[in-house]
Amino acid sequence: MTISKADILGYSMSSIIAQELTLMDSDRVDSLVLMHQTAMAKERFLQVQRLSKPLPIVPMKRE
């Protein structure tokens, strides 16, 4: 089975993995949702925002 495009959600530590996946192969990422990201993930977030193909990025706020 091959997945051509996917919506990616990263929660806490997995937000780093989600962003790495997006940076490695942004053509296969349809949207990226980051929840409760760590400080390290925020650095990657800036790199993801610089991708040539804009992605709908939805940062979630803590309640």
C-alpha positions as CSV (number, residue, x, y, z in Angstrom):
1,M,0.0,0.0,0.0
2,T,1.3,3.4,-1.0
3,I,0.2,6.7,0.6
4,S,0.6,9.5,-1.9
5,K,-0.4,12.4,0.4
6,A,-1.3,12.6,4.1
7,D,-2.4,15.0,6.8
8,I,0.2,14.9,9.5
9,L,-0.4,15.6,13.2
10,G,2.4,15.9,15.7
11,Y,1.7,16.0,19.5
12,S,4.5,17.0,21.9
13,M,7.7,15.1,21.0
14,S,6.2,13.7,17.9
15,S,5.8,17.3,16.6
16,I,9.5,17.2,15.9
17,I,9.1,13.9,13.9
18,A,6.1,15.4,12.0
19,Q,8.2,18.5,11.0
20,E,11.2,16.3,10.0
21,L,8.9,14.3,7.8
22,T,7.5,17.5,6.3
23,L,11.0,18.8,5.6
24,M,12.2,15.5,4.1
25,D,9.2,15.1,1.7
26,S,6.9,18.1,1.7
27,D,5.2,17.0,-1.6
28,R,3.6,14.1,0.3
29,V,2.3,16.2,3.2
30,D,-1.1,17.8,2.6
31,S,-1.4,19.6,5.9
32,L,0.6,19.8,9.2
33,V,-1.0,20.2,12.6
34,L,1.4,20.7,15.6
35,M,0.1,20.4,19.2
36,H,2.0,21.1,22.4
37,Q,5.3,21.3,20.6
38,T,8.6,21.4,22.5
39,A,11.1,24.2,22.3
40,M,13.3,22.1,19.9
41,A,10.2,21.7,17.6
42,K,9.7,25.4,17.4
43,E,13.1,25.8,15.7
44,R,12.0,23.2,13.1
45,F,8.7,25.0,12.7
46,L,10.6,28.0,11.3
47,Q,12.3,25.8,8.7
48,V,8.9,24.2,7.8
49,Q,7.5,27.7,7.2
50,R,10.3,28.5,4.7
51,L,9.3,25.6,2.4
52,S,8.8,26.7,-1.2
53,K,5.3,25.1,-1.1
54,P,3.2,26.7,1.5
55,L,1.4,24.3,3.8
56,P,-1.7,25.0,5.9
57,I,-0.1,25.0,9.4
58,V,-2.4,25.1,12.4
59,P,-0.7,25.7,15.7
60,M,-2.9,24.7,18.6
61,K,-3.1,26.7,21.9
62,R,-3.1,25.1,25.3
63,E,-6.2,25.5,27.3
